[in-house]
Structures are given as structure tokens and as C-alpha cells.
Amino acid sequence: MAMRIMKVILVVATPLLLFISLIALYFNNQVNLTTYAQPVIRSAIDVANMNSLSDWSVIENELVVIRYHSVDEEEIEMVLEIATDIRKSLDDRYQFHYNKPVNIVIKPTREEMREFFGWGESASAVGVYYGKRIYLLAPSLWVDADSIEQLTDKYLKIGPIAHEYTHFIIDHKYHNNVPRWYNEAVAQYEEYLYQGFEWIEPYGRLNQQLYSYQEMQRDFDNLPNQALSYRQGFMFLKYQIDKYGEEKYWDFMGKIENRFLFEQAFAQVYGIDISDVWQEWEQHVVANKLR
């Protein structure tokens, strides 16, 4: 039944997106009108999952609701506390005013996580923002710890909640009005600020042939070296903020919030095309031997 509802919503949403896109194209508008359909898409994704969670245990406060099963309650309370602190911090940083609790679902096994998302055996993600919810793999399944105190300490440093909650903010406050690579770049940057965590794999380092701006824009999710594409996005955003300052970043994000098209918003705020800044950044990588 839930899947049928989702299909019905998507049948409505898809023509709506097409219609809005054609209007935007016809008027050559600087505003990304397709973002107005984002709440419909978000609901379509989420509605199919609601019934499957109806008999799960719940722990909550005014900011976070966690649904779970077959996970130790002490571990769930740890996640609730960390998620609450992260939400407070990022809400303040982004001036994000969301008047509902954020929904988190904790999956007790890798198999259940993979089955839910239709992943193959090689998939190993421990956090996902999907629809209206953040899905987490139970921390004790992948964080090596001998006590709840040790688990808490390590999860604070390497856990995915800051990353996934940043996706939540980009979706709700900024209408998902950025390309996929930039969405991931912002999420990585916020976990870097909040936790000091950087995702660096040997095959993702920058001392190799880099993906072009056009490749990142056009085909980010299908690029063969995902570690490299994610690393490039993060390092570009860090360069953007380090060189031009946080004030301009917030000006840029303000235009994104007001639904300006991504590249036009960048050019208006920075006075230069983002593709040109990308070339600057590539030269910076080489000159400084960044990895």
C-alpha cells in the first residue's frame, strides 16, 4: 500500500517538475522554480516508509525523535544526546528554524540497512538522509569500543549525524537548490568544523588526474572514483571559504535560499564564474601539493 501511495505522488510530482522547468526555461528566469516541487518529492520518498516503522520503539525529546528496534537502549540514548547537540549547533550556525523534531531511524544490522535501500553487499554507508528522515546504522556495529563511554567518545569524532543533518538543512531551508557535489561538500565541511573529521582515502587524494567542474556538475554520483569526487568537492568549498571569506559564503547561501540558480547566485556574489574559481582551485592544489 505504501509503495502504491509513493507511486501516485511521484506520478503527480513528475509532470509538475517538468511543467515548472519549462516555465523557467521559457522566461530564462534566474530563480530555480523547480525547487517548489521539492516538498512533494520529499513526501513521496517518505510516505512509503512510515508504515514499516509503526511498531518500532521510540525515544524522543523536543528536538529529536528516534525509532529503533533490537538495539541497546543505552546506545540509543547516546545517539539522542549527540543528535540533539548537533541539531542545536547547526540550527544556530545556519539560522535554521524548524518547528518539528527531526526523525532518526536506527537500523540494527547491515543487512537490514542494505535491504531497506536496495544496496549490494559491498555497500557500507553508516548514515543516510532520505526523504524526511536520517537513517543510521547502530553505532556499535561499526565503531570498535569496549564501553559506552568509549563508544560515545569515538562516535562524537567519526559519527555521521552532523553530515546527514546538514543534508536535512540543505533540503529544508535551501530547497535542495544546489548540485549533488556541492550538497556533499557542505555536509563534509560541517562535519569537519563540528568534529574535525575529513574523509580521506588513499585513492581519493588529489595527486592524480582530477575531475573537471563539468564532470562534477553533470555526473557526480556516477564518477568511478567517488572518494576523489567527494574529496574534490570538500576541498573546493574549503578553498572558497578560506579565500573569499565566510561573509560571502553566507551571502551566496542566502541567494540559494531565495531559489536563485546555483551558478548565477555564485557569479552575482563572487563576481566570477564558479568554473573559473574551479580552475583557480586546481592551480592552488598543484602549487601547494595539496592531498
Long-range contacts (C-beta under 8 A, 24 or more apart in sequence): 1-51, 2-47, 2-48, 2-49, 2-50, 2-51, 2-52, 3-48, 5-47, 5-48, 6-44, 6-45, 6-47, 6-48, 9-40, 9-43, 9-44, 9-47, 10-41, 10-44, 12-40, 13-37, 13-40, 13-41, 13-44, 16-40, 17-41, 30-260, 30-261, 30-264, 31-258, 31-259, 31-260, 31-261, 32-175, 32-177, 32-259, 32-260, 32-261, 32-262, 33-259, 35-175, 35-176, 35-177, 35-259, 36-175, 36-259, 38-171, 38-175, 38-176, 42-131, 42-132, 42-171, 43-131, 43-132, 45-130, 45-131, 45-132, 46-130, 46-131, 46-132, 46-133, 49-131, 49-133, 53-105, 56-105, 60-101, 61-101, 62-101, 63-87, 63-88, 63-101, 63-102, 64-101, 64-102, 64-104, 65-101, 65-102, 65-103, 65-104, 66-104, 66-105, 66-106, 67-103, 67-104, 67-105, 67-106, 68-105, 68-106, 68-108, 68-138, 69-108, 70-108, 70-109, 71-106, 71-108, 71-138, 71-140, 72-140, 74-148, 75-138, 75-139, 75-140, 75-148, 75-151, 76-106, 78-139, 78-148, 78-151, 78-152, 78-155, 79-104, 79-106, 79-136, 79-139, 79-155, 79-161, 82-152, 82-155, 82-156, 82-159, 82-161, 83-134, 83-161, 83-165, 86-161, 86-162, 86-165, 86-194, 87-165, 89-194, 90-162, 90-165, 90-166, 90-169, 90-190, 90-194, 91-169, 93-190, 94-169, 94-173, 94-253, 96-169, 96-172, 96-173, 98-172, 98-173, 102-134, 102-165, 102-168, 103-132, 103-133, 103-134, 104-133, 104-134, 104-135, 104-136, 104-161, 105-133, 105-134, 105-135, 105-136, 106-135, 106-136, 106-137, 106-138, 107-135, 107-136, 107-137, 107-138, 108-138, 108-141, 109-138, 109-141, 110-137, 110-141, 113-137, 126-159, 126-160, 127-159, 127-160, 127-161, 127-163, 127-164, 128-164, 129-164, 129-165, 129-167, 129-168, 129-171, 134-161, 134-164, 134-165, 134-168, 136-160, 136-161, 136-164, 156-195, 157-195, 157-196, 157-197, 158-195, 158-197, 159-195, 160-191, 162-187, 162-190, 162-191, 162-194, 162-195, 163-187, 163-188, 163-190, 163-191, 166-190, 166-191, 173-257, 174-253, 174-256, 174-257, 175-256, 175-257, 175-259, 177-256, 177-257, 177-259, 177-260, 177-262, 178-256, 178-262, 179-216, 179-217, 179-220, 179-262, 180-220, 180-221, 181-216, 181-217, 181-220, 181-229, 181-232, 181-233, 182-233, 182-237, 182-262, 184-220, 184-230, 184-233, 184-234, 185-233, 185-234, 185-236, 185-237, 186-237, 188-230, 188-233, 188-234, 188-237, 189-234, 189-237, 189-238, 189-241, 192-234, 192-238, 198-234, 199-227, 199-230, 199-231, 199-234, 200-231, 200-291, 201-227, 201-231, 203-227, 203-228, 204-228, 204-230, 204-231, 205-231, 205-291, 206-231, 206-232, 206-235, 206-285, 206-290, 206-291, 207-289, 207-291, 210-282, 210-285, 212-278, 213-274, 213-275, 213-278, 213-279, 214-275, 235-281, 235-285, 235-290, 236-278, 236-281, 239-280, 239-281, 239-284, 240-277, 240-281, 244-270
